[in-house]
Amino acid sequence: MTGATKDRKTLVEQFQNDNKYKVFIVTLKTGSLGLNLTAADIVFLFDPWWNNAAENQAVDRTHRI
């Protein structure tokens, strides 16, 4: 998913609720803003950014209650 993705809600719901979706690839900027992926267990940052706070926020999207 990128900032240009049109139907974010459907993609997130599929990942969260359908076990056939095992991987969700998101750009760092998209993943750090208004996105909760509580179905995720592991986060890989393939595009480290100069802003550690943005990275931490993206990772924290998977650990929300």
CHARMM-style PDB file with segment names, atoms N, HN, CA, C and O in Angstrom:
ATOM      1  N   MET     1       0.851  -1.159   0.000  1.00  0.00      PROA
ATOM      2  CA  MET     1       0.000   0.000   0.000  1.00  0.00      PROA
ATOM      3  C   MET     1       0.905   1.232   0.000  1.00  0.00      PROA
ATOM      4  O   MET     1       1.919   1.286   0.696  1.00  0.00      PROA
ATOM      5  N   THR     2       0.514   2.199  -0.787  1.00  0.00      PROA
ATOM      6  HN  THR     2      -0.310   2.156  -1.353  1.00  0.00      PROA
ATOM      7  CA  THR     2       1.248   3.459  -0.845  1.00  0.00      PROA
ATOM      8  C   THR     2       0.280   4.605  -0.589  1.00  0.00      PROA
ATOM      9  O   THR     2      -0.912   4.384  -0.370  1.00  0.00      PROA
ATOM     10  N   GLY     3       0.784   5.802  -0.616  1.00  0.00      PROA
ATOM     11  HN  GLY     3       1.752   5.981  -0.794  1.00  0.00      PROA
ATOM     12  CA  GLY     3      -0.067   6.973  -0.458  1.00  0.00      PROA
ATOM     13  C   GLY     3      -1.057   7.130  -1.594  1.00  0.00      PROA
ATOM     14  O   GLY     3      -2.063   7.823  -1.446  1.00  0.00      PROA
ATOM     15  N   ALA     4      -0.787   6.499  -2.727  1.00  0.00      PROA
ATOM     16  HN  ALA     4       0.031   5.936  -2.847  1.00  0.00      PROA
ATOM     17  CA  ALA     4      -1.675   6.588  -3.896  1.00  0.00      PROA
ATOM     18  C   ALA     4      -2.783   5.541  -3.885  1.00  0.00      PROA
ATOM     19  O   ALA     4      -3.656   5.565  -4.752  1.00  0.00      PROA
ATOM     20  N   THR     5      -2.766   4.635  -2.935  1.00  0.00      PROA
ATOM     21  HN  THR     5      -2.057   4.615  -2.230  1.00  0.00      PROA
ATOM     22  CA  THR     5      -3.771   3.576  -2.863  1.00  0.00      PROA
ATOM     23  C   THR     5      -5.149   4.178  -2.625  1.00  0.00      PROA
ATOM     24  O   THR     5      -5.325   5.015  -1.739  1.00  0.00      PROA
ATOM     25  N   LYS     6      -6.119   3.750  -3.415  1.00  0.00      PROA
ATOM     26  HN  LYS     6      -5.976   3.071  -4.135  1.00  0.00      PROA
ATOM     27  CA  LYS     6      -7.468   4.326  -3.355  1.00  0.00      PROA
ATOM     28  C   LYS     6      -8.330   3.733  -2.243  1.00  0.00      PROA
ATOM     29  O   LYS     6      -8.997   4.474  -1.520  1.00  0.00      PROA
ATOM     30  N   ASP     7      -8.325   2.409  -2.098  1.00  0.00      PROA
ATOM     31  HN  ASP     7      -7.784   1.807  -2.685  1.00  0.00      PROA
ATOM     32  CA  ASP     7      -9.250   1.756  -1.170  1.00  0.00      PROA
ATOM     33  C   ASP     7      -8.486   1.131   0.002  1.00  0.00      PROA
ATOM     34  O   ASP     7      -8.431  -0.091   0.141  1.00  0.00      PROA
ATOM     35  N   ARG     8      -7.906   1.980   0.832  1.00  0.00      PROA
ATOM     36  HN  ARG     8      -7.951   2.972   0.719  1.00  0.00      PROA
ATOM     37  CA  ARG     8      -7.116   1.514   1.975  1.00  0.00      PROA
ATOM     38  C   ARG     8      -7.934   0.642   2.918  1.00  0.00      PROA
ATOM     39  O   ARG     8      -7.451  -0.383   3.399  1.00  0.00      PROA
ATOM     40  N   LYS     9      -9.162   1.048   3.179  1.00  0.00      PROA
ATOM     41  HN  LYS     9      -9.554   1.880   2.788  1.00  0.00      PROA
ATOM     42  CA  LYS     9      -9.988   0.360   4.164  1.00  0.00      PROA
ATOM     43  C   LYS     9     -10.180  -1.113   3.801  1.00  0.00      PROA
ATOM     44  O   LYS     9     -10.071  -1.983   4.665  1.00  0.00      PROA
ATOM     45  N   THR    10     -10.463  -1.394   2.539  1.00  0.00      PROA
ATOM     46  HN  THR    10     -10.551  -0.687   1.837  1.00  0.00      PROA
ATOM     47  CA  THR    10     -10.672  -2.781   2.110  1.00  0.00      PROA
ATOM     48  C   THR    10      -9.405  -3.606   2.275  1.00  0.00      PROA
ATOM     49  O   THR    10      -9.460  -4.742   2.746  1.00  0.00      PROA
ATOM     50  N   LEU    11      -8.265  -3.043   1.890  1.00  0.00      PROA
ATOM     51  HN  LEU    11      -8.221  -2.120   1.507  1.00  0.00      PROA
ATOM     52  CA  LEU    11      -7.002  -3.768   2.029  1.00  0.00      PROA
ATOM     53  C   LEU    11      -6.694  -4.088   3.487  1.00  0.00      PROA
ATOM     54  O   LEU    11      -6.289  -5.204   3.814  1.00  0.00      PROA
ATOM     55  N   VAL    12      -6.885  -3.116   4.349  1.00  0.00      PROA
ATOM     56  HN  VAL    12      -7.213  -2.210   4.084  1.00  0.00      PROA
ATOM     57  CA  VAL    12      -6.623  -3.323   5.777  1.00  0.00      PROA
ATOM     58  C   VAL    12      -7.584  -4.362   6.353  1.00  0.00      PROA
ATOM     59  O   VAL    12      -7.159  -5.234   7.112  1.00  0.00      PROA
ATOM     60  N   GLU    13      -8.857  -4.284   6.011  1.00  0.00      PROA
ATOM     61  HN  GLU    13      -9.201  -3.576   5.395  1.00  0.00      PROA
ATOM     62  CA  GLU    13      -9.833  -5.258   6.519  1.00  0.00      PROA
ATOM     63  C   GLU    13      -9.514  -6.666   6.051  1.00  0.00      PROA
ATOM     64  O   GLU    13      -9.655  -7.618   6.819  1.00  0.00      PROA
ATOM     65  N   GLN    14      -9.084  -6.816   4.802  1.00  0.00      PROA
ATOM     66  HN  GLN    14      -8.970  -6.043   4.178  1.00  0.00      PROA
ATOM     67  CA  GLN    14      -8.715  -8.141   4.312  1.00  0.00      PROA
ATOM     68  C   GLN    14      -7.536  -8.694   5.094  1.00  0.00      PROA
ATOM     69  O   GLN    14      -7.551  -9.860   5.488  1.00  0.00      PROA
ATOM     70  N   PHE    15      -6.521  -7.881   5.325  1.00  0.00      PROA
ATOM     71  HN  PHE    15      -6.509  -6.933   5.005  1.00  0.00      PROA
ATOM     72  CA  PHE    15      -5.362  -8.344   6.081  1.00  0.00      PROA
ATOM     73  C   PHE    15      -5.739  -8.680   7.522  1.00  0.00      PROA
ATOM     74  O   PHE    15      -5.289  -9.689   8.067  1.00  0.00      PROA
ATOM     75  N   GLN    16      -6.547  -7.853   8.122  1.00  0.00      PROA
ATOM     76  HN  GLN    16      -6.912  -7.034   7.679  1.00  0.00      PROA
ATOM     77  CA  GLN    16      -6.915  -8.040   9.523  1.00  0.00      PROA
ATOM     78  C   GLN    16      -7.808  -9.266   9.743  1.00  0.00      PROA
ATOM     79  O   GLN    16      -7.715  -9.923  10.779  1.00  0.00      PROA
ATOM     80  N   ASN    17      -8.672  -9.573   8.769  1.00  0.00      PROA
ATOM     81  HN  ASN    17      -8.748  -9.039   7.927  1.00  0.00      PROA
ATOM     82  CA  ASN    17      -9.724 -10.563   9.007  1.00  0.00      PROA
ATOM     83  C   ASN    17      -9.645 -11.827   8.180  1.00  0.00      PROA
ATOM     84  O   ASN    17     -10.334 -12.796   8.497  1.00  0.00      PROA
ATOM     85  N   ASP    18      -8.831 -11.864   7.126  1.00  0.00      PROA
ATOM     86  HN  ASP    18      -8.271 -11.077   6.868  1.00  0.00      PROA
ATOM     87  CA  ASP    18      -8.775 -13.026   6.248  1.00  0.00      PROA
ATOM     88  C   ASP    18      -7.403 -13.686   6.373  1.00  0.00      PROA
ATOM     89  O   ASP    18      -6.389 -13.088   6.016  1.00  0.00      PROA
ATOM     90  N   ASN    19      -7.375 -14.907   6.874  1.00  0.00      PROA
ATOM     91  HN  ASN    19      -8.199 -15.393   7.164  1.00  0.00      PROA
ATOM     92  CA  ASN    19      -6.109 -15.594   7.142  1.00  0.00      PROA
ATOM     93  C   ASN    19      -5.307 -15.930   5.892  1.00  0.00      PROA
ATOM     94  O   ASN    19      -4.139 -16.302   5.999  1.00  0.00      PROA
ATOM     95  N   LYS    20      -5.902 -15.807   4.716  1.00  0.00      PROA
ATOM     96  HN  LYS    20      -6.851 -15.504   4.630  1.00  0.00      PROA
ATOM     97  CA  LYS    20      -5.131 -16.108   3.505  1.00  0.00      PROA
ATOM     98  C   LYS    20      -4.138 -14.989   3.175  1.00  0.00      PROA
ATOM     99  O   LYS    20      -3.233 -15.193   2.366  1.00  0.00      PROA
ATOM    100  N   TYR    21      -4.294 -13.813   3.789  1.00  0.00      PROA
ATOM    101  HN  TYR    21      -5.029 -13.647   4.446  1.00  0.00      PROA
ATOM    102  CA  TYR    21      -3.363 -12.705   3.601  1.00  0.00      PROA
ATOM    103  C   TYR    21      -2.351 -12.736   4.735  1.00  0.00      PROA
ATOM    104  O   TYR    21      -2.671 -12.393   5.873  1.00  0.00      PROA
ATOM    105  N   LYS    22      -1.134 -13.146   4.421  1.00  0.00      PROA
ATOM    106  HN  LYS    22      -0.874 -13.425   3.496  1.00  0.00      PROA
ATOM    107  CA  LYS    22      -0.094 -13.325   5.445  1.00  0.00      PROA
ATOM    108  C   LYS    22       0.886 -12.150   5.515  1.00  0.00      PROA
ATOM    109  O   LYS    22       1.556 -11.961   6.530  1.00  0.00      PROA
ATOM    110  N   VAL    23       0.971 -11.366   4.443  1.00  0.00      PROA
ATOM    111  HN  VAL    23       0.427 -11.520   3.619  1.00  0.00      PROA
ATOM    112  CA  VAL    23       1.943 -10.278   4.356  1.00  0.00      PROA
ATOM    113  C   VAL    23       1.223  -9.019   3.896  1.00  0.00      PROA
ATOM    114  O   VAL    23       0.364  -9.055   3.015  1.00  0.00      PROA
ATOM    115  N   PHE    24       1.597  -7.905   4.517  1.00  0.00      PROA
ATOM    116  HN  PHE    24       2.295  -7.875   5.233  1.00  0.00      PROA
ATOM    117  CA  PHE    24       1.031  -6.612   4.131  1.00  0.00      PROA
ATOM    118  C   PHE    24       2.205  -5.666   3.925  1.00  0.00      PROA
ATOM    119  O   PHE    24       2.902  -5.318   4.878  1.00  0.00      PROA
ATOM    120  N   ILE    25       2.421  -5.253   2.692  1.00  0.00      PROA
ATOM    121  HN  ILE    25       1.854  -5.536   1.918  1.00  0.00      PROA
ATOM    122  CA  ILE    25       3.550  -4.390   2.377  1.00  0.00      PROA
ATOM    123  C   ILE    25       3.056  -2.953   2.270  1.00  0.00      PROA
ATOM    124  O   ILE    25       2.139  -2.642   1.511  1.00  0.00      PROA
ATOM    125  N   VAL    26       3.688  -2.093   3.048  1.00  0.00      PROA
ATOM    126  HN  VAL    26       4.434  -2.346   3.664  1.00  0.00      PROA
ATOM    127  CA  VAL    26       3.254  -0.699   3.157  1.00  0.00      PROA
ATOM    128  C   VAL    26       4.489   0.203   3.135  1.00  0.00      PROA
ATOM    129  O   VAL    26       5.516  -0.135   3.724  1.00  0.00      PROA
ATOM    130  N   THR    27       4.392   1.337   2.464  1.00  0.00      PROA
ATOM    131  HN  THR    27       3.558   1.612   1.986  1.00  0.00      PROA
ATOM    132  CA  THR    27       5.491   2.296   2.545  1.00  0.00      PROA
ATOM    133  C   THR    27       5.544   2.872   3.959  1.00  0.00      PROA
ATOM    134  O   THR    27       4.531   2.920   4.657  1.00  0.00      PROA
ATOM    135  N   LEU    28       6.722   3.302   4.368  1.00  0.00      PROA
ATOM    136  HN  LEU    28       7.544   3.263   3.801  1.00  0.00      PROA
ATOM    137  CA  LEU    28       6.894   3.793   5.735  1.00  0.00      PROA
ATOM    138  C   LEU    28       6.003   4.987   6.028  1.00  0.00      PROA
ATOM    139  O   LEU    28       5.387   5.043   7.093  1.00  0.00      PROA
ATOM    140  N   LYS    29       5.920   5.925   5.129  1.00  0.00      PROA
ATOM    141  HN  LYS    29       6.420   5.880   4.264  1.00  0.00      PROA
ATOM    142  CA  LYS    29       5.076   7.096   5.376  1.00  0.00      PROA
ATOM    143  C   LYS    29       3.610   6.714   5.479  1.00  0.00      PROA
ATOM    144  O   LYS    29       2.892   7.259   6.317  1.00  0.00      PROA
ATOM    145  N   THR    30       3.153   5.794   4.649  1.00  0.00      PROA
ATOM    146  HN  THR    30       3.737   5.351   3.968  1.00  0.00      PROA
ATOM    147  CA  THR    30       1.756   5.353   4.695  1.00  0.00      PROA
ATOM    148  C   THR    30       1.486   4.561   5.970  1.00  0.00      PROA
ATOM    149  O   THR    30       0.431   4.714   6.584  1.00  0.00      PROA
ATOM    150  N   GLY    31       2.431   3.718   6.368  1.00  0.00      PROA
ATOM    151  HN  GLY    31       3.289   3.594   5.869  1.00  0.00      PROA
ATOM    152  CA  GLY    31       2.246   2.868   7.539  1.00  0.00      PROA
ATOM    153  C   GLY    31       2.333   3.588   8.858  1.00  0.00      PROA
ATOM    154  O   GLY    31       1.935   3.039   9.886  1.00  0.00      PROA
ATOM    155  N   SER    32       2.837   4.795   8.859  1.00  0.00      PROA
ATOM    156  HN  SER    32       3.160   5.240   8.024  1.00  0.00      PROA
ATOM    157  CA  SER    32       2.993   5.501  10.134  1.00  0.00      PROA
ATOM    158  C   SER    32       1.840   6.458  10.414  1.00  0.00      PROA
ATOM    159  O   SER    32       1.823   7.109  11.459  1.00  0.00      PROA
ATOM    160  N   LEU    33       0.883   6.553   9.505  1.00  0.00      PROA
ATOM    161  HN  LEU    33       0.897   6.024   8.656  1.00  0.00      PROA
ATOM    162  CA  LEU    33      -0.206   7.514   9.664  1.00  0.00      PROA
ATOM    163  C   LEU    33      -1.573   6.855   9.647  1.00  0.00      PROA
ATOM    164  O   LEU    33      -2.004   6.351   8.610  1.00  0.00      PROA
ATOM    165  N   GLY    34      -2.262   6.853  10.779  1.00  0.00      PROA
ATOM    166  HN  GLY    34      -1.913   7.263  11.622  1.00  0.00      PROA
ATOM    167  CA  GLY    34      -3.655   6.430  10.857  1.00  0.00      PROA
ATOM    168  C   GLY    34      -3.932   5.011  10.436  1.00  0.00      PROA
ATOM    169  O   GLY    34      -4.980   4.741   9.849  1.00  0.00      PROA
ATOM    170  N   LEU    35      -3.027   4.097  10.715  1.00  0.00      PROA
ATOM    171  HN  LEU    35      -2.176   4.317  11.191  1.00  0.00      PROA
ATOM    172  CA  LEU    35      -3.192   2.721  10.277  1.00  0.00      PROA
ATOM    173  C   LEU    35      -2.949   1.798  11.456  1.00  0.00      PROA
ATOM    174  O   LEU    35      -1.924   1.909  12.129  1.00  0.00      PROA
ATOM    175  N   ASN    36      -3.875   0.890  11.713  1.00  0.00      PROA
ATOM    176  HN  ASN    36      -4.707   0.799  11.166  1.00  0.00      PROA
ATOM    177  CA  ASN    36      -3.701  -0.093  12.775  1.00  0.00      PROA
ATOM    178  C   ASN    36      -3.719  -1.485  12.168  1.00  0.00      PROA
ATOM    179  O   ASN    36      -4.706  -1.886  11.550  1.00  0.00      PROA
ATOM    180  N   LEU    37      -2.631  -2.219  12.343  1.00  0.00      PROA
ATOM    181  HN  LEU    37      -1.830  -1.893  12.845  1.00  0.00      PROA
ATOM    182  CA  LEU    37      -2.525  -3.579  11.817  1.00  0.00      PROA
ATOM    183  C   LEU    37      -2.272  -4.538  12.969  1.00  0.00      PROA
ATOM    184  O   LEU    37      -1.190  -5.115  13.082  1.00  0.00      PROA
ATOM    185  N   THR    38      -3.258  -4.700  13.805  1.00  0.00      PROA
ATOM    186  HN  THR    38      -4.136  -4.231  13.713  1.00  0.00      PROA
ATOM    187  CA  THR    38      -3.100  -5.528  15.000  1.00  0.00      PROA
ATOM    188  C   THR    38      -2.982  -7.008  14.680  1.00  0.00      PROA
ATOM    189  O   THR    38      -2.587  -7.787  15.547  1.00  0.00      PROA
ATOM    190  N   ALA    39      -3.317  -7.423  13.452  1.00  0.00      PROA
ATOM    191  HN  ALA    39      -3.639  -6.790  12.748  1.00  0.00      PROA
ATOM    192  CA  ALA    39      -3.171  -8.823  13.066  1.00  0.00      PROA
ATOM    193  C   ALA    39      -1.712  -9.163  12.766  1.00  0.00      PROA
ATOM    194  O   ALA    39      -1.359 -10.339  12.672  1.00  0.00      PROA
ATOM    195  N   ALA    40      -0.865  -8.150  12.615  1.00  0.00      PROA
ATOM    196  HN  ALA    40      -1.151  -7.195  12.692  1.00  0.00      PROA
ATOM    197  CA  ALA    40       0.553  -8.372  12.313  1.00  0.00      PROA
ATOM    198  C   ALA    40       1.318  -8.753  13.574  1.00  0.00      PROA
ATOM    199  O   ALA    40       1.050  -8.239  14.660  1.00  0.00      PROA
ATOM    200  N   ASP    41       2.269  -9.657  13.413  1.00  0.00      PROA
ATOM    201  HN  ASP    41       2.488 -10.074  12.530  1.00  0.00      PROA
ATOM    202  CA  ASP    41       3.123 -10.074  14.527  1.00  0.00      PROA
ATOM    203  C   ASP    41       4.542  -9.550  14.394  1.00  0.00      PROA
ATOM    204  O   ASP    41       5.224  -9.323  15.394  1.00  0.00      PROA
ATOM    205  N   ILE    42       4.981  -9.361  13.167  1.00  0.00      PROA
ATOM    206  HN  ILE    42       4.427  -9.546  12.355  1.00  0.00      PROA
ATOM    207  CA  ILE    42       6.363  -8.992  12.894  1.00  0.00      PROA
ATOM    208  C   ILE    42       6.390  -7.821  11.922  1.00  0.00      PROA
ATOM    209  O   ILE    42       5.576  -7.747  11.002  1.00  0.00      PROA
ATOM    210  N   VAL    43       7.328  -6.910  12.133  1.00  0.00      PROA
ATOM    211  HN  VAL    43       7.989  -6.969  12.880  1.00  0.00      PROA
ATOM    212  CA  VAL    43       7.496  -5.762  11.242  1.00  0.00      PROA
ATOM    213  C   VAL    43       8.935  -5.750  10.741  1.00  0.00      PROA
ATOM    214  O   VAL    43       9.876  -5.854  11.527  1.00  0.00      PROA
ATOM    215  N   PHE    44       9.096  -5.623   9.425  1.00  0.00      PROA
ATOM    216  HN  PHE    44       8.331  -5.538   8.786  1.00  0.00      PROA
ATOM    217  CA  PHE    44      10.401  -5.435   8.813  1.00  0.00      PROA
ATOM    218  C   PHE    44      10.427  -4.049   8.187  1.00  0.00      PROA
ATOM    219  O   PHE    44       9.526  -3.698   7.425  1.00  0.00      PROA
ATOM    220  N   LEU    45      11.436  -3.269   8.495  1.00  0.00      PROA
ATOM    221  HN  LEU    45      12.167  -3.555   9.114  1.00  0.00      PROA
ATOM    222  CA  LEU    45      11.596  -1.960   7.866  1.00  0.00      PROA
ATOM    223  C   LEU    45      12.648  -2.104   6.767  1.00  0.00      PROA
ATOM    224  O   LEU    45      13.844  -2.189   7.043  1.00  0.00      PROA
ATOM    225  N   PHE    46      12.184  -2.131   5.521  1.00  0.00      PROA
ATOM    226  HN  PHE    46      11.212  -2.062   5.297  1.00  0.00      PROA
ATOM    227  CA  PHE    46      13.096  -2.281   4.394  1.00  0.00      PROA
ATOM    228  C   PHE    46      13.610  -0.942   3.879  1.00  0.00      PROA
ATOM    229  O   PHE    46      14.591  -0.892   3.138  1.00  0.00      PROA
ATOM    230  N   ASP    47      12.963   0.116   4.264  1.00  0.00      PROA
ATOM    231  HN  ASP    47      12.166   0.076   4.866  1.00  0.00      PROA
ATOM    232  CA  ASP    47      13.372   1.451   3.806  1.00  0.00      PROA
ATOM    233  C   ASP    47      13.576   2.366   5.006  1.00  0.00      PROA
ATOM    234  O   ASP    47      12.802   3.304   5.204  1.00  0.00      PROA
ATOM    235  N   PRO    48      14.616   2.106   5.818  1.00  0.00      PROA
ATOM    236  CA  PRO    48      14.837   2.934   7.003  1.00  0.00      PROA
ATOM    237  C   PRO    48      14.860   4.411   6.639  1.00  0.00      PROA
ATOM    238  O   PRO    48      15.343   4.805   5.578  1.00  0.00      PROA
ATOM    239  N   TRP    49      14.334   5.200   7.534  1.00  0.00      PROA
ATOM    240  HN  TRP    49      13.941   4.880   8.396  1.00  0.00      PROA
ATOM    241  CA  TRP    49      14.181   6.621   7.287  1.00  0.00      PROA
ATOM    242  C   TRP    49      15.049   7.395   8.258  1.00  0.00      PROA
ATOM    243  O   TRP    49      15.469   6.847   9.277  1.00  0.00      PROA
ATOM    244  N   TRP    50      15.322   8.635   7.971  1.00  0.00      PROA
ATOM    245  HN  TRP    50      14.981   9.080   7.143  1.00  0.00      PROA
ATOM    246  CA  TRP    50      16.167   9.467   8.829  1.00  0.00      PROA
ATOM    247  C   TRP    50      15.468   9.835  10.128  1.00  0.00      PROA
ATOM    248  O   TRP    50      16.117  10.285  11.073  1.00  0.00      PROA
ATOM    249  N   ASN    51      14.157   9.652  10.186  1.00  0.00      PROA
ATOM    250  HN  ASN    51      13.631   9.287   9.418  1.00  0.00      PROA
ATOM    251  CA  ASN    51      13.373  10.056  11.344  1.00  0.00      PROA
ATOM    252  C   ASN    51      12.978   8.822  12.164  1.00  0.00      PROA
ATOM    253  O   ASN    51      12.056   8.093  11.796  1.00  0.00      PROA
ATOM    254  N   ASN    52      13.679   8.597  13.269  1.00  0.00      PROA
ATOM    255  HN  ASN    52      14.427   9.189  13.568  1.00  0.00      PROA
ATOM    256  CA  ASN    52      13.397   7.420  14.100  1.00  0.00      PROA
ATOM    257  C   ASN    52      11.987   7.426  14.663  1.00  0.00      PROA
ATOM    258  O   ASN    52      11.393   6.365  14.850  1.00  0.00      PROA
ATOM    259  N   ALA    53      11.448   8.592  14.932  1.00  0.00      PROA
ATOM    260  HN  ALA    53      11.930   9.455  14.780  1.00  0.00      PROA
ATOM    261  CA  ALA    53      10.088   8.673  15.472  1.00  0.00      PROA
ATOM    262  C   ALA    53       9.076   8.128  14.466  1.00  0.00      PROA
ATOM    263  O   ALA    53       8.127   7.449  14.860  1.00  0.00      PROA
ATOM    264  N   ALA    54       9.259   8.410  13.182  1.00  0.00      PROA
ATOM    265  HN  ALA    54      10.030   8.961  12.862  1.00  0.00      PROA
ATOM    266  CA  ALA    54       8.360   7.901  12.149  1.00  0.00      PROA
ATOM    267  C   ALA    54       8.467   6.383  12.053  1.00  0.00      PROA
ATOM    268  O   ALA    54       7.457   5.701  11.886  1.00  0.00      PROA
ATOM    269  N   GLU    55       9.675   5.852  12.156  1.00  0.00      PROA
ATOM    270  HN  GLU    55      10.496   6.407  12.292  1.00  0.00      PROA
ATOM    271  CA  GLU    55       9.860   4.401  12.147  1.00  0.00      PROA
ATOM    272  C   GLU    55       9.173   3.764  13.348  1.00  0.00      PROA
ATOM    273  O   GLU    55       8.466   2.766  13.207  1.00  0.00      PROA
ATOM    274  N   ASN    56       9.381   4.337  14.519  1.00  0.00      PROA
ATOM    275  HN  ASN    56       9.956   5.147  14.633  1.00  0.00      PROA
ATOM    276  CA  ASN    56       8.760   3.802  15.730  1.00  0.00      PROA
ATOM    277  C   ASN    56       7.248   3.839  15.649  1.00  0.00      PROA
ATOM    278  O   ASN    56       6.580   2.898  16.079  1.00  0.00      PROA
ATOM    279  N   GLN    57       6.708   4.900  15.111  1.00  0.00      PROA
ATOM    280  HN  GLN    57       7.251   5.664  14.762  1.00  0.00      PROA
ATOM    281  CA  GLN    57       5.258   5.021  14.983  1.00  0.00      PROA
ATOM    282  C   GLN    57       4.727   3.956  14.028  1.00  0.00      PROA
ATOM    283  O   GLN    57       3.681   3.364  14.295  1.00  0.00      PROA
ATOM    284  N   ALA    58       5.414   3.704  12.940  1.00  0.00      PROA
ATOM    285  HN  ALA    58       6.264   4.185  12.724  1.00  0.00      PROA
ATOM    286  CA  ALA    58       4.990   2.674  11.992  1.00  0.00      PROA
ATOM    287  C   ALA    58       4.996   1.299  12.643  1.00  0.00      PROA
ATOM    288  O   ALA    58       4.055   0.525  12.473  1.00  0.00      PROA
ATOM    289  N   VAL    59       6.052   0.994  13.387  1.00  0.00      PROA
ATOM    290  HN  VAL    59       6.817   1.623  13.525  1.00  0.00      PROA
ATOM    291  CA  VAL    59       6.145  -0.289  14.082  1.00  0.00      PROA
ATOM    292  C   VAL    59       5.056  -0.417  15.133  1.00  0.00      PROA
ATOM    293  O   VAL    59       4.477  -1.490  15.301  1.00  0.00      PROA
ATOM    294  N   ASP    60       4.773   0.665  15.839  1.00  0.00      PROA
ATOM    295  HN  ASP    60       5.243   1.537  15.703  1.00  0.00      PROA
ATOM    296  CA  ASP    60       3.750   0.639  16.892  1.00  0.00      PROA
ATOM    297  C   ASP    60       2.351   0.381  16.357  1.00  0.00      PROA
ATOM    298  O   ASP    60       1.458   0.040  17.133  1.00  0.00      PROA
ATOM    299  N   ARG    61       2.132   0.533  15.053  1.00  0.00      PROA
ATOM    300  HN  ARG    61       2.857   0.810  14.423  1.00  0.00      PROA
ATOM    301  CA  ARG    61       0.816   0.262  14.464  1.00  0.00      PROA
ATOM    302  C   ARG    61       0.438  -1.198  14.593  1.00  0.00      PROA
ATOM    303  O   ARG    61      -0.739  -1.544  14.490  1.00  0.00      PROA
ATOM    304  N   THR    62       1.418  -2.062  14.817  1.00  0.00      PROA
ATOM    305  HN  THR    62       2.374  -1.781  14.901  1.00  0.00      PROA
ATOM    306  CA  THR    62       1.124  -3.486  14.946  1.00  0.00      PROA
ATOM    307  C   THR    62       0.922  -3.919  16.397  1.00  0.00      PROA
ATOM    308  O   THR    62       0.512  -5.052  16.648  1.00  0.00      PROA
ATOM    309  N   HSD    63       1.195  -3.061  17.325  1.00  0.00      PROA
ATOM    310  HN  HSD    63       1.528  -2.141  17.121  1.00  0.00      PROA
ATOM    311  CA  HSD    63       1.146  -3.438  18.743  1.00  0.00      PROA
ATOM    312  C   HSD    63       0.079  -2.708  19.520  1.00  0.00      PROA
ATOM    313  O   HSD    63       0.163  -2.588  20.742  1.00  0.00      PROA
ATOM    314  N   ARG    64      -0.921  -2.222  18.822  1.00  0.00      PROA
ATOM    315  HN  ARG    64      -0.990  -2.319  17.829  1.00  0.00      PROA
ATOM    316  CA  ARG    64      -2.003  -1.504  19.503  1.00  0.00      PROA
ATOM    317  C   ARG    64      -3.005  -2.485  20.089  1.00  0.00      PROA
ATOM    318  O   ARG    64      -3.187  -3.589  19.575  1.00  0.00      PROA
ATOM    319  N   ILE    65      -3.640  -2.078  21.149  1.00  0.00      PROA
ATOM    320  HN  ILE    65      -3.493  -1.182  21.567  1.00  0.00      PROA
ATOM    321  CA  ILE    65      -4.641  -2.936  21.797  1.00  0.00      PROA
ATOM    322  C   ILE    65      -5.935  -2.848  21.017  1.00  0.00      PROA
ATOM    323  OT1 ILE    65      -6.921  -3.489  21.381  1.00  0.00      PROA
TER     324      ILE     65
END
